[in-house]
Amino acid sequence: MGSCPAIVSRVGFLDPVDAPPATSWTEETPTVLAPSLWAERRPTAETLASLPLPKGRAIRGADGKLLGWESTGREHSGQDLAELWLFCAREFPRTGLWPICDADDLRPRRSWESAADDPSSYWRGPYTVPRDMYDFDNQPDREEFCRWSRWDSGEDLRDYGLTDTSLTLATGPPMPADILSRLAVPAQPERLSLLACRRPADAVFILDFGVANDDAPPGLFAGVLRSWEARFGAVPVMLTVAWTAFQVLSPPVDAMDVDRLAGEVITFAEDSAAQGGFYVRHPDHRAGVRELVQSREWLIWWD
């Protein structure tokens, strides 16, 4: 393991909770995914004990397996936690624990049930997972938006100064074997969570994370992020209902692919795009969508 600030580990356990759906621990590594973005094995209490964690609590599922861990103390600085994020992210292939900054608590049940079970739910199909942003047939909660996107995407993209990409996915450059070496220390968080998942994108599922005001339920969020993860090495850093941060370890370099990925991002976060909600690394650095997708640190404001 690499070096990391010395932080004393004090881990307690909560009552069992059920995890939202995510990639099975028995699946083979996807051929399209960089090997270091796939965990070797499911984490255990021993895995947690091998990490230099501050005061926190571990959370188990109803099956007794580890779901994750979250910090609870305030005695460590944001810089300590930021450096710990980087350390844990680089250890992910070994631990199967992906770090997320400033996430909500791991909940004891899924927040988003189908309308058949709960008419007050935001979404009809919160766990339907599209293959990518343009897999409109698997986005039931964006039915009206998807119908519009099929016909008018070219005109909308031109409004942002982009080439009409005809809903064609961007292609990423060759990805280095040591892709996690490109990770950077993130902005200083107030707290840190570790999520048990086979691939970083699936941290979305463990947190049951979605953005209601832009009809981005957990399934859509995870599906699009899996697609960007495979093509560009995009990994989640922060997941909150107001802000999401990602590090994109192998951004596009070809001009057409820049426009194509920009089109995907606008389609994914249309409301954010319309309100100028794209930033590079820090809220003081507002960016156009082209600048965003060529950077390695995306920050998207949702509301």
Stockholm file with secondary structure:
# STOCKHOLM 1.0

chainA/1-303         MGSCPAIVSRVGFLDPVDAPPATSWTEETPTVLAPSLWAERRPTAETLASLPLPKGRAIRGADGKLLGWESTGREHSGQDLAELWLFCAREFPRTGLWPICDADDLRPRRSWESAADDPSSYWRGPYTVPRDMYDFDNQPDREEFCRWSRWDSGEDLRDYGLTDTSLTLATGPPMPADILSRLAVPAQPERLSLLACRRPADAVFILDFGVANDDAPPGLFAGVLRSWEARFGAVPVMLTVAWTAFQVLSPPVDAMDVDRLAGEVITFAEDSAAQGGFYVRHPDHRAGVRELVQSREWLIWWD
#=GR chainA/1-303 SS CCCCCCCCCEEEECCCBCCCCCCCTTSCCCTTSCGGGSCSSCCCHHHHHTSCCCEEEEEEBTTSCEEEEEECCCCSCHHHHHHHHHHHHHTHHHHCEEEEESCCCCCSSCSCCCTTTCTTCSCSCTTCCCSSTTCGGGCGGGHHHHHHHHHHHHHHHHHTTCCCCTTCCCCCCCCCTTGGGGCCCCSCCSCEEEEECSSGGGHHHHHTCCBGGGTBCHHHHHHHHHHHHHHHCEEEEEECSSEEEEEESSCCCSHHHHHHHHHHHHHHTHHHHHTTCEEESSTTCBCCHHHHHHSSEEEEECC
#=GC SS_cons         CCCCCCCCCEEEECCCBCCCCCCCTTSCCCTTSCGGGSCSSCCCHHHHHTSCCCEEEEEEBTTSCEEEEEECCCCSCHHHHHHHHHHHHHTHHHHCEEEEESCCCCCSSCSCCCTTTCTTCSCSCTTCCCSSTTCGGGCGGGHHHHHHHHHHHHHHHHHTTCCCCTTCCCCCCCCCTTGGGGCCCCSCCSCEEEEECSSGGGHHHHHTCCBGGGTBCHHHHHHHHHHHHHHHCEEEEEECSSEEEEEESSCCCSHHHHHHHHHHHHHHTHHHHHTTCEEESSTTCBCCHHHHHHSSEEEEECC
//
